[in-house]
Amino acid sequence: MAETVTMPKLGFDMAEGTLVRWIKTEGETVNKGEVLAEIETDKATVEVESNFSGILARCLVEQGSVVPVGAPIAIIAAPGEKLDEVLTSSVTEVKPTVAAEAPSAVASTFLPLSPAEEMSTGRVFSSPLARKIAREQGIDLRKIRGSGPGGRIVRRDVEAVLTDRKVRQPSIVDTAAVIPSVAQPRPVEVVPSPADQRIPIDKLRAAIARRMSEAKQQVPHFYVTHEYELDALLALRQEVNKLLPEEQKISVTDFLVKAVALTLQNFPNLNASFQGDVIVRHGSINIGVAVALENGLLTVVVRQADVKPVRVISGELREMVNRARQGKVRPEDIEGSTFSISNLGMYDVEHFIAIINPPEAAILAVGSARQVAAIVDGQVQPRTRMKATLSADHRVTDGAEAARFLKTLAEWIEQPLKLLL
């Protein structure tokens, strides 16, 4: 029996998604659990698995189409099955909007669009790497025709523009011989400043802007900071990593995820959500870890982190971060966090505060590990210290409880061998 595949709902506030790319093609065999397509949501590009097995009989929407949640996108059928009735009902239901019109053939990658095309094109259909290069080089992506799937602008298209720009750029004159002497200064020629850039906001950045604005306006934040001694944890990490291959080495963040999860077992108000007239204390402790992407932040989720060994946490995090940076996250990678950690220690940041990620009640902002002069038994000794700040929802908890949480967390961080038991 033919089955209709619909646009999945990949988040509680998702209303529509962009079908970026078909992984399977018409006529190809599809097994249940195999990746069928890539869908772009407000948060990320997600690989969507098929819930059915059979033949991909028909793709109902083109790549680059914006499709409402629940609308049909494909038909999966048994070999030789007649699809006339199923296709008729499905095609009348789906009315996708094309986000970026695909050219009939691979066009010149740097051919400017016509004014009409520019006006009709809302979102620039491009890969993350293409957007990064374009932003760094001051290239307007709206002036480029893409050669990727569905007309998507990819890296080679932007690099072709750079090559063309270099070819047409006039040669630089050697001015060493004509520099005036100090006794004969010449007026400095004022070079016009570059024109302002108007960069369209992509879905991820728009979602971050909306959610963070709502959080700061609606959630009464307060902040508590604690300083931790890190020498024992760093020494343990070094010993553990001597036993592991390079691709499996454990990071400080991995230890912190485990330490925070174990601490939350004794502080259920911080593993909670405020929902109107009730506070929901979550049964599972799912730690979200903020990942820096090219165009914003994405939170990947380690589920039931309190019962998983540090090495398992490390492996899961590594895989999810890699998928996030490749634009291939899965729905379960980014949904369901109950508490978040944002670690900027690798950027030489001493201390910062983070905005709570709704509907969570708290987030921990972690700074860099720094060597400082400390008084130990009356003697000045070098010690490695790290500051962490808890941002918490005052509707759910208060300062005293937040302070106790940070103090208890110190017992795990400063006696890290307990994290491995």
Secondary structure, DSSP 8 states (H G I E B T S, - for coil): --EEEE----STT--EEEEEEESS-TT-EE-TTSEEEEEE-SS-EEEEE-SS-EEEEEE-S-TTEEEETT-EEEEEE-TT---HHHHHHHHHH---EESS---SS---TT----HHHHHH--S--B-HHHHHHHHHHT--GGG----SGGG-B-HHHHHHHHHHHHHHS------GGG---TTS------------------HHHHHHHHHHHHHHHHS-EEEEEEEEE-HHHHHHHHHHHHTS-GGG---HHHHHHHHHHHHHTT-GGGSEEEETTEEEE-SS--EEEEEEETTEEEEEEETTGGGS-HHHHHHHHHHHHHHHHTT-B-HHHHS--SEEEEE-GGGT---------TT-SEEEEEEEEEEEEEEETTEEEEEEEEEEEEEEETTT--HHHHHHHHHHHHHHHSSGGGGG-
